Amino acid sequence: MLSKHNPIQRNQIEMIALDELVPADHLVRKIEAAIDFSFIYDLVKDMYSEVGRPSIDPVILIKLSFIQYTFGIRSMRQTIEELKTNMAYRWFLGYGFHDKVPHFSTFGKNYERRFKDKTPAITSYLFKNDITPAIPYTRPRTKEGYFRKHEYVYDEHFDCYICPADEILKYTTTTKEGYRQYKSDPRICAGCPLLSQCTQSQAHQKLIQRHVWEEHVEEADHLRHHQDVKPIYAKRKETIERVFADAKEKQGMRWTTLRGLKKLSMQAMLTFAAMNLKKMANWTWQGPEMA
């Protein structure tokens, strides 16, 4: 028997709680039950000023990123559009029916600032918590024909670098990103026979940057050759390669709309973090609470 549904219910007014619209076994419920995101406030409180306009809740920023990468949404612009109509996403963020969602442009600078050059911070955290890091080898990006950074010897006692010509690069300043800068004397460098292998600077001055936690990065690199750490790399084909396959087929890593190594690294980190979060949520899920 042919029947027709009456579309008049589109304008029907009902009293309903947002919680009732989210299925009991939805992934966002599992994530919310597995992770207490309040720890983020302590991590970022020093990054905010006591004056100025109120910011967007940092937990909201983190959760929005996880929504994008957990559900394979291609861009933050599209994620914000989804948030306008997807009640499960709004529930996860703690938004009501009428709460205004952030503009997608809010996330551009946050990605750029928060996910830039984090290796020193990660290695420092691991060592301080007695965790042995197994960080893969990174090829030097020095141009062919030029001295590599390891050929400039760091003198910890005098806090300076010694170049291949046995001249000193003195400390000058520390950037806001935590990089200490060491510069050579351009008057000496101008007549150095090794200048063409050292720098292209028109001022005849070599600049080397060293992060305040650089010693932890160097220690992690030394551990790569340790007998106890070497077997860890053999597990790559059993674990990491499978994760990469899942990321490509299920998490949208087969393509990207981003350009540049740093932005792609950020995408990869967020994708794998979302995959870990999904696993944790599913493993710890005990089922919906009975009313």
Legacy VTK file of the C-alpha trace (Angstrom):
# vtk DataFile Version 3.0
C-alpha trace
ASCII
DATASET POLYDATA
POINTS 291 float
0.000 0.000 0.000
1.435 3.356 -1.050
1.605 5.873 1.744
2.776 9.455 1.930
4.450 11.090 4.898
2.992 14.410 5.960
5.841 17.000 5.942
3.867 19.352 8.173
5.836 17.991 11.161
8.825 20.034 10.021
7.286 23.005 11.788
6.191 21.074 14.855
7.389 22.531 18.152
8.659 20.027 20.711
10.405 20.196 24.062
13.407 17.888 23.900
16.813 17.680 25.565
19.904 17.681 23.365
21.096 14.567 25.207
18.110 12.617 23.875
19.214 13.214 20.278
22.613 11.552 20.717
22.568 7.720 20.457
23.649 5.952 23.637
26.550 4.201 21.896
27.723 7.125 19.742
31.502 7.544 19.543
31.397 11.030 21.087
29.835 9.534 24.226
32.606 6.946 24.394
35.292 9.625 24.051
33.662 11.830 26.682
33.538 8.862 29.080
37.168 7.885 28.407
38.875 11.297 28.602
38.588 14.121 31.119
39.640 17.105 29.010
39.861 19.490 31.978
43.633 18.855 32.240
44.041 21.125 29.212
43.316 24.223 31.295
46.436 23.733 33.432
48.569 23.175 30.324
47.536 26.390 28.574
46.767 28.837 31.388
50.166 30.545 31.047
49.469 31.265 27.368
46.547 33.581 28.121
46.628 37.190 29.291
44.742 38.521 32.305
43.351 41.347 30.157
41.702 41.540 26.771
38.664 39.906 25.241
37.449 36.525 26.526
38.900 33.675 24.501
37.244 30.612 23.079
37.414 27.798 25.616
40.690 25.913 24.857
38.923 22.602 25.462
36.490 23.548 22.691
39.423 24.195 20.342
40.961 20.796 21.109
37.657 18.943 20.852
36.863 20.555 17.515
40.191 19.384 16.140
39.448 15.857 17.331
36.004 15.970 15.709
37.612 16.872 12.385
40.248 14.149 12.451
38.245 11.437 14.223
35.388 11.600 11.741
37.580 12.269 8.689
36.208 15.719 7.843
38.408 17.285 5.188
38.735 20.822 6.549
37.998 22.951 9.592
35.656 25.069 7.470
33.567 21.965 6.739
33.798 20.885 10.395
32.273 24.195 11.501
29.479 23.777 8.945
28.799 20.265 10.268
28.714 21.629 13.811
25.798 23.904 12.929
23.489 20.931 12.320
25.092 17.863 13.949
23.642 17.464 17.428
26.182 14.809 18.477
29.048 17.213 17.822
27.282 20.012 19.712
26.685 17.658 22.642
30.378 16.704 22.686
31.395 20.372 22.830
28.799 21.223 25.467
26.959 23.568 23.102
23.222 24.091 23.214
20.857 24.355 20.272
21.416 28.085 19.836
25.050 28.587 20.937
27.065 30.370 18.266
29.891 28.266 16.827
33.432 29.679 16.337
34.520 30.977 12.948
36.808 28.553 11.115
39.522 31.223 10.732
40.071 31.052 14.507
41.953 27.806 14.001
44.498 28.929 11.410
46.796 30.742 13.829
46.151 28.226 16.623
47.434 25.407 14.408
50.417 27.495 13.380
51.362 28.443 16.946
50.504 25.306 18.900
51.946 22.628 16.607
55.224 24.240 15.603
58.563 22.561 16.382
57.393 20.396 19.291
60.142 17.732 19.229
62.305 19.360 21.970
59.294 19.728 24.256
58.242 16.108 23.689
61.688 14.652 24.347
62.090 16.840 27.445
58.753 15.592 28.790
59.685 11.954 28.151
63.038 12.180 29.927
61.585 14.073 32.895
59.034 11.284 33.323
61.656 8.510 33.027
60.371 7.348 29.637
62.986 6.214 27.118
62.168 7.754 23.718
62.712 5.858 20.465
62.753 8.668 17.928
63.557 7.810 14.285
66.529 9.237 12.456
65.955 12.542 10.689
68.156 13.334 7.723
69.975 16.687 7.903
68.388 19.282 5.619
71.634 21.136 4.965
72.298 21.979 1.321
74.920 19.884 -0.421
78.369 21.404 -0.132
77.721 23.107 3.203
78.791 22.123 6.725
76.146 20.292 8.729
75.111 21.389 12.187
76.935 18.541 13.955
80.198 19.860 12.493
79.804 22.926 14.692
80.789 21.781 18.198
78.778 23.062 21.145
80.821 24.000 24.241
78.477 23.617 27.193
80.881 25.231 29.696
81.311 28.489 27.766
77.878 28.283 26.082
79.161 28.823 22.561
79.681 26.988 19.275
83.051 26.321 17.628
83.014 26.260 13.835
85.165 24.011 11.562
87.665 26.898 11.300
88.008 26.908 15.131
86.287 30.274 15.497
83.658 30.986 18.158
79.955 31.658 17.610
78.756 33.597 20.654
75.308 33.514 22.222
73.238 36.586 21.328
69.578 36.112 22.250
66.726 33.639 22.855
63.613 33.701 20.676
60.093 33.497 22.068
59.910 29.934 20.705
62.780 28.914 23.016
65.660 28.902 20.521
69.024 30.286 21.655
70.858 32.007 18.806
74.621 31.915 18.301
76.333 34.186 15.767
79.829 34.408 14.351
81.939 37.565 14.057
81.406 38.821 10.475
84.788 40.570 10.501
86.517 37.214 10.975
84.213 35.315 8.625
84.731 37.760 5.754
88.287 36.492 5.232
87.688 32.839 6.122
88.616 30.319 3.379
85.701 28.091 4.497
83.056 30.823 4.198
81.557 29.364 1.004
80.921 26.065 2.845
79.510 27.788 5.904
76.908 30.381 4.947
75.317 32.297 2.083
74.771 35.335 4.294
75.551 38.620 2.571
76.675 39.906 5.971
79.285 37.104 6.233
77.735 35.868 9.481
76.822 32.310 10.488
73.730 31.786 12.656
73.059 28.581 14.629
69.937 27.999 16.693
69.830 25.666 19.683
66.651 24.937 21.592
66.729 25.285 25.374
65.890 21.546 25.522
68.283 20.569 22.738
70.285 18.282 25.032
67.236 16.038 25.366
66.931 15.779 21.578
70.627 14.891 21.327
70.297 12.263 24.057
67.322 10.710 22.261
69.403 10.532 19.074
72.228 8.755 20.936
69.756 6.237 22.396
68.747 5.284 18.856
71.965 3.221 18.651
71.505 1.574 22.060
71.009 -2.195 22.107
67.859 -1.903 24.236
66.260 0.570 21.839
67.179 -1.053 18.503
64.606 -3.907 18.806
61.850 -1.314 19.074
62.488 -0.192 15.502
62.049 -3.777 14.260
58.401 -3.619 15.391
57.698 -0.855 12.898
56.542 -3.192 10.125
54.200 -4.965 12.564
52.608 -1.897 14.115
53.379 1.440 12.516
52.855 0.346 8.899
49.388 -0.957 9.741
48.539 2.312 11.464
49.609 4.229 8.361
47.356 2.027 6.229
44.376 2.694 8.508
45.133 6.410 8.460
45.113 6.441 4.654
42.001 4.329 4.153
39.848 5.357 7.131
41.069 8.757 8.317
41.508 10.682 5.079
45.323 10.687 4.997
45.387 9.602 1.358
45.002 13.246 0.319
45.523 16.654 1.876
44.505 20.248 1.276
47.511 21.609 3.160
50.867 22.767 1.825
54.253 22.674 3.530
56.043 20.170 5.750
55.004 21.770 9.049
51.313 21.849 8.179
51.373 18.261 6.924
53.198 17.179 10.096
50.474 18.860 12.120
47.806 16.996 10.141
49.576 13.673 10.710
49.943 14.267 14.458
46.283 15.184 14.884
45.172 12.228 12.757
47.141 9.708 14.809
46.056 11.366 18.059
42.436 10.992 16.927
43.031 7.326 16.081
44.509 6.700 19.530
41.606 8.534 21.136
39.122 6.397 19.227
40.875 3.188 20.319
40.967 4.307 23.935
37.294 5.244 23.858
36.247 1.879 22.410
38.467 -0.147 24.761
37.223 1.586 27.909
33.553 1.814 26.920
31.354 -0.045 29.401
28.082 0.615 27.633
25.439 3.277 28.262
24.328 3.894 31.821
20.887 2.538 32.575
18.358 5.154 33.609
LINES 1 292
291 0 1 2 3 4 5 6 7 8 9 10 11 12 13 14 15 16 17 18 19 20 21 22 23 24 25 26 27 28 29 30 31 32 33 34 35 36 37 38 39 40 41 42 43 44 45 46 47 48 49 50 51 52 53 54 55 56 57 58 59 60 61 62 63 64 65 66 67 68 69 70 71 72 73 74 75 76 77 78 79 80 81 82 83 84 85 86 87 88 89 90 91 92 93 94 95 96 97 98 99 100 101 102 103 104 105 106 107 108 109 110 111 112 113 114 115 116 117 118 119 120 121 122 123 124 125 126 127 128 129 130 131 132 133 134 135 136 137 138 139 140 141 142 143 144 145 146 147 148 149 150 151 152 153 154 155 156 157 158 159 160 161 162 163 164 165 166 167 168 169 170 171 172 173 174 175 176 177 178 179 180 181 182 183 184 185 186 187 188 189 190 191 192 193 194 195 196 197 198 199 200 201 202 203 204 205 206 207 208 209 210 211 212 213 214 215 216 217 218 219 220 221 222 223 224 225 226 227 228 229 230 231 232 233 234 235 236 237 238 239 240 241 242 243 244 245 246 247 248 249 250 251 252 253 254 255 256 257 258 259 260 261 262 263 264 265 266 267 268 269 270 271 272 273 274 275 276 277 278 279 280 281 282 283 284 285 286 287 288 289 290
